[in-house]
Amino acid sequence: MQLKSDYMVRATALDGLVRAFAIDSTETVAELRRRHATDPAVTAALGRLATGTLLFGAMLKDEDQLVTVRVQGNGPAGTLLASANGNGEVRGLVSNPRPDVEQVNAKGKLNVSGVVGTEGRLTVTRDLGMRQPHTSTVELVSGEVGEDLAHYLATSEQTPSAVGIGVFVQATGDVEAAGGYIVQLMPGIPDTVASEIESVIRDLPHPTTMLRDGDSPEQMLTRIFERDLQILEHKPVRFHCPCSRERAERALLLLGPEEIRQIMAAVAEKGATEVVCQFCTSVYRFTMPELDALLSSLN
Ligand code: ZN
């Protein structure tokens, strides 16, 4: 099998009347699935969220800025969260990776809204390096993630947007394709042009059908805009978690001396405690002497 690397493109079309983003996130979503051992419907839900969040990340101005999208629906998967920086790196988590629910819905599709829930909230937090991150919340419209992200862009950012994102999961549970596009209509676009674009997008094949047919992100956008498309940026994307042993140590220190003593008492027999990163499932092990050293560093 040929391994291709994930990337996204940022583009403009129709003399700047349209902004467009497209992505192949197959390997990134496969890595999320490996890390969190998700069932297929949750693989699709978290994969769509991570893919959409990476595209939101493409809208950031600087590489060290951060966008986090949290979906809190009333479904059995609980909270889903993805966080991407302007450098094309994403990580994500889900409260319940394997909820007891039908993986496929009545239409034969992965039961994404069944695991996410059809009611709840979607919150976008942009950390632009200012003192206060910018946060905005909308109600979920369907729990299918793509529609919910489109609703967020239309209401909270007043930018009419088409969001087409998808994850194709094989019968084995492996991710075969993931990716999609966001197309945004800028102010001043004539109604006739806007409705023409909407109609072309309505007739497009599903994003994972295009990817499985071998379309690149550029080719997905070319199907919409043909020759009017101008690619502005091409950026690799990947799963990445910035956690480290030092950060795990700092998290322990933040608990304070009393709590650290309690942990030490609880794990005295095992001789060590483990700090697990929720985002990437990395395990950081601290032995009793190491915990003791942390405790004395607090005094
Ligand atoms: Zn981590």
Boltz pocket constraint, residues with backbone or C-beta under 6 A from the ligand:
constraints:
  - pocket:
      binder: B
      contacts: [[A, 241], [A, 242], [A, 243], [A, 244], [A, 277], [A, 278], [A, 279], [A, 280], [A, 281], [A, 282]]
      max_distance: 6.0
